[in-house]
Amino acid sequence: MRERPMILIDPPNAAGHGRLWSHLASDTSYEELHAFARAQGFSERGFDRDHYDVPSEWYDDVVAAGATPVSSRELVARLRAAGLRTTQRRGRPSG
């Protein structure tokens, strides 16, 4: 049985620009992801192919707003299972 669609966030474990980042994704659609991100005040410039990059200091607020914490491995597996995982070669979906 498939779990209900949801917004997912992995732990802040990706280093870049002197800080740690999480990845925010939807296992259903880019539309769902963009709507959640807009509601949190994220700029679409933070969208990277199939996820939003979220600075570690925003992690707790994003979880409190309804994102479900998952491991990085589970986040990628759920994106792949939904057909939403992209690679750099495929380009950026506009959703």
Buried (B, 14 or more C-beta within 10 A) or exposed (E): EEEEEBBBBBBBEBEEEEEBBBBBBBBBEBEBBBEBBEEBEBEEEBBEEBBBBBBBEBBEEBBEEEBBBBEEEBBBBBBEEBEBBBEEEEEEEEB
